[in-house]
Amino acid sequence: MRTTFGLLFLLLTSNTLFAQGPKVLIVTAHPDDETMFPATVFKITRELKGTVDLALITDASGGYNGLVASTYYDKNLTDSATGRVALPLLRKKELICAGEVMGIRNFFFFDQLDDFYQIDPKPFFEGKRWDMAFCEKKLNKILEEGQYDYVFCLVPSAEQHAHHKTASILAIRAVKNLKSEKKPIVLGGRALNKNYTYSFDVLDGFPETKISKKAPVFYFDRSYGFGENNKHSYMIVADWVKACHKSQSGDMNSSMHRGDLETFWYFDINVESGIEATSKLFEKIRQSGFVTK
């Protein structure tokens, strides 16, 4: 009898282990940065039964484009003085709302100053903007304890906000320096239209951002139609997530129902053997739930 029970327990626990999906950590600078790849995250958590956590680097006190949101929240969110006080709490609540849609498990808040729009990430790594020693230590601990399979960040393009680039470089360096035999694969995400001409190779001055020439650009087509009259698509998930970010009513209004593809770029710091594993992951994503191409 004991042998039968033990065998049954082993079978049940083995099935649970094999059924477990990938573990992912998202590292972004601002609430709403995750709108670059929400449908991919949704499919990982809801359909592949994986787990996703999110590390937010800034305190979310910037972003004064909430003209309509000012009426919604009864606060002048286009005014920086008001925003500095009100936005950190509002935007974190909005991120948690978006996280409920995507199935985010844990949030890690680093609370570095969301100071002003700028392009150059170098001052951040020189310690002139953020407490980088604190950020590095905290992110290292999260990675060590989380045992993630993947880390998602934004593609650190030259034209991007310095906060975006700094957060992504921070994530890449943290994985690169991780003292572990098994390191997560770092992917840079970006939402693009199907006919995109965008390309990325490396951010000047930061060789760790170099993209592998052996890997394809992985993608999920969130606009692909299915169901009755093809009127359904995973684009609705992206819209649900964007709708949570009410304080950013200007940016979200212009981005609603846009960006057909959630694209992911494979950094050269990753092991070459991870390319095949990542290809299989995105094939599973496309074949899970409501099948897409």
C-alpha positions as CSV (number, residue, x, y, z in Angstrom):
1,M,0.0,0.0,0.0
2,R,2.8,2.4,0.9
3,T,4.6,1.5,-2.4
4,T,1.4,2.3,-4.4
5,F,1.0,5.6,-2.6
6,G,4.6,6.5,-3.0
7,L,4.4,5.8,-6.8
8,L,1.3,7.8,-7.1
9,F,2.9,10.8,-5.3
10,L,5.9,10.5,-7.5
11,L,3.8,10.5,-10.6
12,L,1.8,13.5,-9.5
13,T,4.8,15.6,-8.5
14,S,6.6,14.6,-11.7
15,N,3.7,15.7,-13.8
16,T,3.6,19.0,-12.0
17,L,7.3,19.6,-12.5
18,F,7.1,18.7,-16.2
19,A,4.1,20.9,-16.7
20,Q,5.8,24.0,-15.2
21,G,6.3,26.7,-17.8
22,P,9.3,29.1,-18.1
23,K,10.4,31.5,-15.3
24,V,10.9,35.1,-16.5
25,L,12.1,38.3,-14.9
26,I,11.1,41.6,-16.6
27,V,13.5,44.5,-16.0
28,T,12.1,47.9,-17.0
29,A,12.5,51.6,-16.1
30,H,8.9,52.8,-16.0
31,P,5.4,51.5,-15.5
32,D,4.0,51.0,-19.1
33,D,7.4,49.9,-20.6
34,E,5.9,46.4,-20.4
35,T,3.4,47.4,-23.0
36,M,6.1,46.4,-25.5
37,F,5.4,42.7,-24.9
38,P,2.3,42.1,-22.7
39,A,0.7,39.4,-24.9
40,T,3.9,37.3,-24.8
41,V,3.8,37.5,-21.0
42,F,0.1,36.7,-20.9
43,K,0.6,33.6,-22.9
44,I,3.6,32.5,-20.8
45,T,1.7,32.9,-17.5
46,R,-1.9,32.0,-18.6
47,E,-1.3,29.3,-21.2
48,L,2.2,27.9,-20.6
49,K,1.7,28.0,-16.8
50,G,5.0,29.8,-16.3
51,T,5.8,32.5,-13.8
52,V,6.8,36.1,-14.5
53,D,8.2,38.7,-12.0
54,L,8.9,42.4,-12.8
55,A,11.6,44.7,-11.5
56,L,10.8,48.4,-11.9
57,I,13.9,50.6,-11.6
58,T,12.4,54.1,-11.3
59,D,10.1,55.6,-8.7
60,A,7.6,56.4,-11.5
61,S,7.4,60.1,-10.6
62,G,7.8,61.3,-14.2
63,G,5.6,61.2,-17.3
64,Y,3.4,64.3,-17.4
65,N,1.2,63.5,-20.3
66,G,-2.0,62.7,-18.5
67,L,-4.3,65.5,-19.9
68,V,-7.5,63.4,-19.9
69,A,-6.2,61.5,-16.8
70,S,-6.1,64.8,-14.9
71,T,-9.9,64.8,-15.0
72,Y,-10.1,61.1,-14.2
73,Y,-7.8,61.5,-11.1
74,D,-8.9,65.0,-10.3
75,K,-5.2,66.1,-10.2
76,N,-3.2,68.2,-12.7
77,L,-1.0,65.4,-14.0
78,T,0.6,67.6,-16.6
79,D,2.2,69.7,-13.9
80,S,5.6,68.3,-12.7
81,A,5.2,69.6,-9.1
82,T,1.9,67.7,-8.8
83,G,3.2,64.7,-10.6
84,R,6.2,64.3,-8.4
85,V,3.9,63.9,-5.4
86,A,1.0,61.9,-7.0
87,L,2.5,59.8,-9.8
88,P,4.7,57.3,-7.8
89,L,1.7,55.8,-6.1
90,L,-0.7,56.2,-9.0
91,R,1.7,54.6,-11.6
92,K,2.6,51.7,-9.3
93,K,-1.1,51.0,-8.8
94,E,-1.5,51.1,-12.6
95,L,1.4,48.7,-13.1
96,I,-0.1,46.3,-10.6
97,C,-3.4,46.5,-12.6
98,A,-1.5,45.7,-15.8
99,G,0.3,42.9,-13.9
100,E,-3.1,41.4,-13.0
101,V,-3.9,41.2,-16.7
102,M,-0.5,39.7,-17.6
103,G,-0.4,37.3,-14.6
104,I,2.7,38.9,-12.9
105,R,3.6,37.1,-9.7
106,N,5.9,39.5,-7.9
107,F,7.0,43.1,-8.2
108,F,10.3,44.5,-7.1
109,F,10.5,48.3,-6.8
110,F,14.0,50.0,-6.9
111,D,12.6,53.5,-6.5
112,Q,15.4,55.4,-8.4
113,L,14.4,58.9,-9.4
114,D,12.4,59.2,-12.6
115,D,14.1,62.5,-13.2
116,F,13.8,63.9,-16.8
117,Y,13.9,62.8,-20.4
118,Q,17.5,62.3,-21.6
119,I,19.4,60.1,-24.1
120,D,22.8,59.5,-22.5
121,P,22.9,56.5,-20.1
122,K,26.6,57.2,-19.1
123,P,25.8,59.5,-16.2
124,F,23.7,56.8,-14.6
125,F,26.6,54.3,-14.6
126,E,28.8,57.1,-13.2
127,G,26.5,57.3,-10.2
128,K,25.3,60.8,-11.0
129,R,21.6,59.9,-11.4
130,W,20.9,56.6,-9.7
131,D,22.4,54.5,-6.9
132,M,23.8,51.9,-9.2
133,A,25.6,50.0,-6.4
134,F,22.2,49.5,-4.7
135,C,20.5,48.6,-8.1
136,E,23.2,46.0,-9.0
137,K,23.2,44.4,-5.5
138,K,19.4,44.1,-5.4
139,L,19.1,42.8,-9.0
140,N,21.8,40.3,-8.4
141,K,19.9,39.0,-5.4
142,I,16.7,38.7,-7.3
143,L,18.4,36.8,-10.1
144,E,20.2,34.4,-7.7
145,E,17.0,33.6,-5.8
146,G,14.7,33.6,-8.7
147,Q,16.5,31.0,-10.9
148,Y,14.9,32.4,-14.0
149,D,15.1,31.0,-17.5
150,Y,14.7,34.3,-19.2
151,V,15.1,38.0,-18.6
152,F,13.1,40.4,-20.7
153,C,14.1,44.1,-21.1
154,L,13.7,46.7,-23.8
155,V,16.0,46.9,-26.8
156,P,18.5,49.6,-25.8
157,S,18.3,51.6,-29.1
158,A,20.3,54.8,-29.4
159,E,17.1,56.9,-29.7
160,Q,15.5,55.5,-26.6
161,H,15.1,57.2,-23.2
162,A,18.3,56.9,-21.2
163,H,16.2,55.3,-18.4
164,H,15.2,52.5,-20.8
165,K,18.8,51.9,-21.9
166,T,20.2,52.0,-18.4
167,A,17.6,49.5,-17.1
168,S,18.4,47.1,-20.0
169,I,22.2,47.4,-19.7
170,L,21.8,46.9,-15.9
171,A,19.9,43.6,-16.6
172,I,22.4,42.4,-19.2
173,R,25.4,43.1,-17.0
174,A,23.7,41.4,-14.0
175,V,23.1,38.2,-16.0
176,K,26.6,38.4,-17.5
177,N,28.2,38.7,-14.0
178,L,25.9,36.1,-12.4
179,K,28.0,33.5,-10.5
180,S,26.0,30.5,-11.7
181,E,26.5,27.7,-14.2
182,K,23.0,28.2,-15.5
183,K,22.3,31.8,-16.5
184,P,19.0,33.1,-17.8
185,I,18.7,34.1,-21.5
186,V,18.4,37.9,-21.9
187,L,16.1,39.1,-24.6
188,G,15.5,42.7,-25.7
189,G,11.8,43.4,-26.6
190,R,10.1,45.9,-28.8
191,A,6.7,46.2,-30.4
192,L,6.8,46.7,-34.1
193,N,4.5,46.6,-37.1
194,K,4.7,43.7,-39.6
195,N,6.4,45.8,-42.3
196,Y,9.1,47.2,-39.9
197,T,12.5,48.2,-41.2
198,Y,14.0,48.7,-37.7
199,S,17.2,46.9,-36.9
200,F,19.6,46.8,-33.9
201,D,23.1,45.6,-33.6
202,V,24.8,47.3,-30.6
203,L,24.6,50.5,-28.5
204,D,27.8,52.4,-29.0
205,G,29.9,52.4,-25.9
206,F,28.2,49.4,-24.4
207,P,29.6,46.2,-26.1
208,E,27.5,43.9,-23.8
209,T,24.4,45.1,-25.8
210,K,25.6,43.4,-29.0
211,I,23.0,41.2,-30.7
212,S,23.9,37.7,-31.8
213,K,24.2,37.4,-35.5
214,K,23.4,33.7,-35.3
215,A,20.0,34.2,-33.8
216,P,16.8,35.2,-35.6
217,V,14.5,38.0,-34.3
218,F,12.0,36.0,-32.2
219,Y,8.4,37.3,-32.3
220,F,4.8,36.8,-31.4
221,D,2.1,38.2,-33.7
222,R,-0.5,39.6,-31.3
223,S,-2.6,40.9,-34.2
224,Y,-3.2,37.5,-35.8
225,G,-7.0,37.0,-36.1
226,F,-8.9,33.8,-35.0
227,G,-12.3,32.7,-33.9
228,E,-15.6,34.0,-35.2
229,N,-15.0,36.0,-38.4
230,N,-11.3,36.4,-37.2
231,K,-12.5,39.2,-35.0
232,H,-10.4,37.9,-32.0
233,S,-6.7,38.5,-31.5
234,Y,-4.2,38.8,-28.6
235,M,-4.1,42.6,-29.4
236,I,-6.9,42.9,-26.9
237,V,-4.5,41.8,-24.2
238,A,-2.1,44.7,-25.1
239,D,-5.0,47.1,-25.0
240,W,-6.2,45.8,-21.6
241,V,-2.7,46.4,-20.3
242,K,-2.4,49.9,-21.9
243,A,-5.8,50.9,-20.5
244,C,-4.5,50.3,-17.0
245,H,-2.0,53.1,-17.4
246,K,-4.5,55.9,-17.2
247,S,-2.1,58.5,-15.9
248,Q,-0.3,58.2,-19.3
249,S,-3.4,59.0,-21.3
250,G,-1.5,60.8,-24.0
251,D,1.0,58.1,-24.8
252,M,-1.4,55.2,-24.3
253,N,-4.0,56.8,-26.6
254,S,-1.5,57.1,-29.4
255,S,-0.3,53.5,-28.9
256,M,-3.7,51.8,-28.4
257,H,-4.3,48.8,-30.8
258,R,-0.9,49.4,-32.5
259,G,2.2,47.3,-32.8
260,D,1.4,44.0,-34.5
261,L,4.5,42.1,-33.5
262,E,6.2,41.7,-30.1
263,T,9.8,41.2,-31.2
264,F,12.7,39.9,-29.2
265,W,16.4,40.3,-29.9
266,Y,18.9,37.7,-28.7
267,F,22.0,39.3,-27.0
268,D,25.4,37.9,-27.8
269,I,26.3,37.4,-24.1
270,N,23.8,34.5,-24.1
271,V,25.0,31.0,-24.8
272,E,24.7,29.9,-28.4
273,S,22.8,26.7,-27.3
274,G,20.1,29.0,-25.9
275,I,19.0,30.0,-29.5
276,E,17.3,26.6,-30.1
277,A,15.7,26.7,-26.7
278,T,14.3,30.2,-27.3
279,S,13.0,29.1,-30.8
280,K,11.1,26.3,-29.1
281,L,9.7,28.6,-26.5
282,F,8.3,31.0,-29.1
283,E,6.9,28.1,-31.1
284,K,5.1,26.9,-27.9
285,I,3.8,30.5,-27.4
286,R,2.4,30.5,-30.9
287,Q,0.9,27.0,-30.5
288,S,-0.6,27.5,-27.1
289,G,-4.1,28.7,-26.2
290,F,-5.7,30.1,-29.4
291,V,-3.2,29.0,-32.1
292,T,-1.5,31.8,-34.0
293,K,1.0,31.8,-36.8
